Amino acid sequence: MRRRRGLLAFFCTALACTAAVLQLPVLELAEIFSAELPEEYHPLAEAFRSPDAPSAQLGPGAFRQMRLHSLRSQIRADDEIQKLASLHQIPFPILKAHLAQISRGVFDTQGLFWIPDEKELTRDEAAEGAGLEALRDAEGNRKRVSSIAGRLGELRQQTGSTHGALLAWKAGPVRARKALAHASQTTLEADLESIRRHMSDPFRAEAQRWLCTVVALARALDSRWPVRDVASCRQEGQAVLLAAAPGEAVMAPMQAEVGWAGLDGARGLCVEMIHACDMRSEICGLEGVSVTSGQRVHAGAPIGRAGRKQPLLFVYLGVLPLDAASLVPPREQW
């Protein structure tokens, strides 16, 4: 036992010394030994942070995710993205979320997601923002955005689905097509299970993460507020108290599969909704429920009704609570 503890202590000391010598944050070294980052550093966790909350502390060159409220408020280029989505048969929220991830949340002067020209811009320059203003050529950027949308459309044709296209973005069309050929249904859950079983390790983790992040972010971008009154909602910690009249219909905030519905102690009658991968929401304090476990619902579909006590909305990534107020639509959309 002492020998094992000694080896563990030696390994931890060596890891810390390596970080100091190479001037790497421990989190970056953790990435080397682990396929996934902790949930609190997940792009979705950052997207759901309150607008005034500090960004997660990541290493140099790390991806800085834009907050969900900013992504939903920036609509200047939505018409152009919508045209590209229709042309290449990609759902608009998926294409917008895909571009948001690739662009690191930077916009050009016309409000279109800015796609860096890798021939002109190194990774370090992108991280430090060197020369961004000079390189934000709107016309050149429009061509790069159009090219990326076209590439995603080609991958959709080659793999047979939008999920396949997102998977192929990281793993290639051949691997994506083979992995999804075994899916029992055309659902995200079935596709992820097929990927887990039929894609090799060097590609699986990154491809799954990209698919999950883009789909979950797309569903958040396409979300609906659960009740009619948006202005009177009130934040309570990470949850939001919904301003609903007794008997008013309460709706699903995002596309989901109902996980469970029933009494949950002091929280009252609750409905859990699984949106994408580990992202889920719960609405508690309802007077009645109109959905059952396993039922699929779209954003805005009624799931129950409010009682005399106003219901609460919670959003989670796994067990990590997210800021549910991030789903409040921009004021101009009320």
C-alpha positions in Angstrom: 0.0 0.0 0.0 2.8 2.4 0.9 4.5 1.6 -2.4 1.4 2.5 -4.3 1.0 5.7 -2.5 4.6 6.5 -3.2 4.2 5.9 -6.9 1.1 8.1 -6.9 2.9 10.9 -5.1 5.8 10.6 -7.5 3.5 10.8 -10.5 1.7 13.9 -9.2 5.0 15.6 -8.4 6.3 14.8 -11.9 3.1 16.2 -13.4 3.4 19.5 -11.5 7.1 19.9 -12.3 6.3 19.3 -16.0 3.6 21.9 -15.9 6.1 24.4 -14.3 8.9 23.7 -16.7 6.7 23.9 -19.9 4.7 26.8 -18.4 1.5 24.8 -19.1 -1.7 25.1 -17.0 -2.5 21.9 -15.2 -5.8 21.8 -17.1 -3.9 21.6 -20.4 -1.8 18.7 -19.1 -5.1 17.1 -18.0 -6.3 17.2 -21.6 -3.2 15.2 -22.6 -4.2 12.4 -20.2 -8.0 12.6 -20.6 -10.2 12.6 -23.7 -12.6 15.1 -22.2 -12.5 18.3 -20.1 -14.3 18.6 -16.8 -18.0 19.7 -17.2 -17.3 23.1 -15.8 -15.0 23.8 -18.8 -17.4 22.4 -21.4 -18.3 25.0 -24.1 -22.0 24.6 -23.1 -21.2 25.4 -19.5 -19.5 28.6 -20.7 -22.4 29.4 -23.1 -24.9 29.2 -20.2 -22.9 31.4 -17.8 -24.6 34.6 -16.7 -23.6 37.6 -19.0 -21.8 39.3 -16.1 -20.0 36.2 -14.8 -16.3 35.9 -15.4 -15.1 33.5 -18.1 -13.7 30.2 -17.1 -9.9 30.3 -16.7 -8.4 28.3 -19.5 -4.9 28.1 -20.9 -3.4 30.3 -23.7 -5.1 29.7 -27.0 -8.1 28.0 -25.5 -11.5 28.4 -27.1 -13.6 31.3 -25.6 -17.2 30.4 -26.0 -19.7 33.3 -26.5 -22.6 33.4 -24.0 -25.9 32.2 -25.3 -27.6 35.5 -24.8 -25.1 37.2 -27.1 -25.4 34.5 -29.7 -29.3 34.8 -29.7 -29.1 38.6 -29.8 -26.7 38.8 -32.8 -29.2 38.4 -35.7 -27.8 40.7 -38.3 -26.6 37.8 -40.5 -29.4 35.4 -39.7 -31.0 35.9 -43.2 -27.8 35.1 -44.9 -27.2 32.0 -42.7 -30.8 31.0 -43.3 -30.3 31.1 -47.1 -27.1 28.9 -46.8 -29.0 26.5 -44.5 -31.8 26.1 -47.1 -29.4 25.8 -50.0 -27.5 23.0 -48.3 -30.5 21.4 -46.5 -29.1 21.9 -43.0 -31.4 23.1 -40.2 -30.8 26.8 -39.5 -30.0 26.4 -35.8 -27.5 23.7 -36.5 -25.6 25.8 -39.1 -25.6 28.8 -36.8 -24.3 26.8 -33.9 -21.7 25.1 -36.1 -20.4 28.5 -37.3 -20.4 29.9 -33.8 -18.1 27.1 -32.7 -15.8 27.3 -35.6 -15.5 31.1 -35.5 -14.8 31.3 -31.7 -17.8 33.6 -31.5 -16.1 36.5 -33.4 -18.2 38.5 -35.9 -17.1 40.4 -38.9 -18.1 44.0 -39.7 -21.4 42.8 -41.2 -22.4 40.6 -38.2 -21.5 37.3 -39.9 -19.5 34.8 -37.9 -15.9 35.5 -38.7 -14.0 32.4 -40.0 -10.2 32.8 -39.8 -8.1 32.2 -42.9 -5.8 29.5 -41.6 -3.2 30.4 -44.3 -2.9 33.9 -42.9 -3.6 33.4 -39.2 -1.7 31.1 -36.9 -3.2 29.6 -33.8 -1.3 31.9 -31.4 -2.3 35.0 -33.4 -6.0 33.9 -33.2 -5.7 33.3 -29.5 -4.2 36.8 -28.9 -6.4 38.6 -31.3 -3.4 39.9 -33.3 -4.4 41.6 -36.4 -8.1 40.7 -36.2 -9.3 44.0 -37.3 -7.1 44.0 -40.4 -8.2 40.5 -41.3 -12.0 40.9 -40.9 -12.6 41.4 -44.6 -16.3 41.0 -44.9 -16.3 39.9 -48.6 -13.5 37.3 -48.0 -15.2 36.1 -44.9 -18.5 35.7 -46.7 -16.8 33.3 -49.1 -15.3 31.3 -46.3 -18.6 31.0 -44.5 -20.3 29.9 -47.7 -17.5 27.4 -48.2 -18.0 25.9 -44.8 -21.7 25.7 -45.2 -21.2 24.0 -48.6 -18.7 21.5 -47.0 -21.2 20.6 -44.3 -23.9 20.1 -46.9 -21.5 17.8 -48.9 -20.9 15.8 -45.7 -24.6 15.5 -45.1 -25.1 14.0 -48.5 -22.1 11.6 -48.1 -23.3 10.4 -44.6 -27.1 10.7 -45.1 -27.9 12.9 -42.2 -27.1 16.2 -40.4 -25.7 14.2 -37.4 -23.5 12.3 -39.8 -22.2 15.6 -41.3 -21.3 17.0 -37.8 -19.6 13.7 -36.9 -17.7 13.6 -40.2 -16.5 17.2 -39.6 -14.1 15.7 -37.0 -13.8 12.0 -38.0 -14.3 12.0 -41.8 -17.2 10.8 -43.9 -16.1 7.2 -44.2 -15.8 6.7 -40.4 -19.0 8.6 -39.8 -21.0 6.6 -42.3 -19.8 3.3 -40.9 -20.5 4.3 -37.3 -24.0 5.5 -38.0 -24.9 2.5 -40.3 -25.7 0.5 -37.1 -28.0 3.1 -35.5 -31.4 1.5 -34.7 -33.3 4.8 -35.1 -32.8 8.2 -36.6 -32.4 9.9 -33.2 -29.4 11.6 -31.5 -29.4 9.0 -28.7 -29.4 6.1 -31.2 -26.6 7.7 -33.2 -24.5 8.3 -30.1 -24.9 4.7 -29.0 -23.9 3.5 -32.5 -20.8 5.8 -32.4 -19.8 4.5 -29.0 -20.0 0.9 -30.3 -18.6 1.3 -33.8 -16.1 4.1 -33.9 -12.4 3.7 -32.8 -11.0 5.6 -29.9 -8.7 8.1 -31.7 -11.7 9.8 -33.3 -14.7 8.9 -31.1 -14.3 11.3 -28.2 -13.7 14.4 -30.2 -16.4 13.6 -32.8 -19.0 12.8 -30.1 -18.1 16.0 -28.3 -18.5 18.1 -31.4 -21.8 16.5 -32.3 -23.1 16.9 -28.8 -22.0 20.5 -28.4 -23.4 21.7 -31.8 -26.7 19.9 -31.4 -27.2 21.1 -27.8 -26.2 24.7 -28.6 -28.6 24.6 -31.6 -31.5 23.5 -29.4 -30.7 26.3 -27.0 -30.5 28.8 -29.8 -34.0 27.6 -30.9 -35.5 27.6 -27.4 -38.8 29.0 -26.4 -39.7 30.6 -23.0 -41.9 28.2 -21.0 -44.6 30.7 -20.2 -46.2 33.8 -21.8 -44.9 36.4 -19.4 -41.1 36.8 -19.9 -40.7 40.2 -18.2 -41.9 39.1 -14.8 -39.6 36.1 -14.4 -37.2 36.2 -11.4 -33.9 34.4 -10.9 -33.5 32.3 -7.8 -29.9 31.1 -7.7 -29.2 29.2 -10.9 -33.0 28.5 -11.4 -35.7 30.9 -12.7 -39.1 31.5 -11.1 -41.6 31.4 -13.9 -44.4 34.0 -13.8 -47.4 31.9 -14.7 -51.1 32.3 -13.8 -52.8 29.3 -12.1 -53.9 26.9 -14.8 -51.7 28.4 -17.5 -50.0 26.0 -19.9 -46.2 25.5 -19.2 -44.2 24.6 -22.3 -40.9 22.7 -23.0 -38.1 25.2 -23.4 -36.2 23.1 -26.0 -36.7 20.0 -28.1 -36.4 17.1 -25.8 -37.3 13.5 -24.7 -39.1 13.4 -21.4 -37.0 11.7 -18.8 -39.5 11.4 -16.0 -42.5 13.2 -14.6 -43.8 13.0 -11.0 -43.5 14.2 -7.5 -40.0 15.1 -6.2 -40.3 15.8 -2.5 -40.4 19.5 -1.6 -40.0 20.6 -5.2 -43.5 19.3 -6.0 -44.6 17.9 -9.3 -41.7 18.0 -11.8 -41.0 17.2 -15.5 -37.5 16.3 -16.5 -36.5 16.9 -20.2 -33.4 15.5 -21.8 -32.3 17.9 -24.6 -29.0 16.6 -26.0 -26.4 14.3 -24.6 -26.0 15.4 -20.9 -28.0 18.7 -21.2 -31.3 18.5 -19.5 -33.9 20.8 -17.8 -36.5 20.4 -15.1 -39.6 22.4 -14.4 -41.0 21.9 -10.9 -43.9 23.1 -8.9 -46.5 22.2 -11.5 -50.1 21.5 -10.7 -50.6 19.0 -13.5 -48.5 17.1 -16.1 -49.5 16.3 -19.7 -46.5 14.3 -20.8 -45.1 10.8 -20.1 -41.6 9.3 -19.8 -40.0 8.7 -23.1 -42.3 11.1 -25.0 -40.6 13.4 -27.5 -41.6 17.1 -27.4 -40.6 20.1 -29.5 -39.7 23.5 -28.1 -42.9 25.2 -27.1 -44.9 22.0 -26.7 -47.2 22.0 -23.5 -45.9 19.7 -20.8 -48.2 20.7 -17.9 -50.0 23.5 -16.1 -49.1 25.9 -13.4 -50.7 26.0 -10.0 -51.0 28.6 -7.3 -47.3 28.3 -6.7 -45.1 29.6 -9.5 -43.0 26.9 -11.2 -39.2 26.8 -11.2 -37.0 26.2 -14.3 -33.7 24.4 -13.8 -31.0 23.6 -16.5 -28.2 21.1 -16.0 -25.2 19.7 -17.8 -24.9 16.3 -16.2 -25.0 17.2 -12.5 -23.6 20.7 -13.1 -26.3 23.4 -12.7 -26.4 26.0 -15.5 -27.8 29.5 -15.5 -31.4 28.9 -16.6 -31.8 32.7 -17.2 -29.6 32.2 -20.2 -32.7 30.9 -22.0 -34.5 34.2 -21.5 -35.0 35.6 -25.0 -33.5 38.9 -26.0 -35.9 41.8 -25.2 -36.6 42.6 -28.9 -38.0 39.0 -29.2 -40.5 39.3 -26.4 
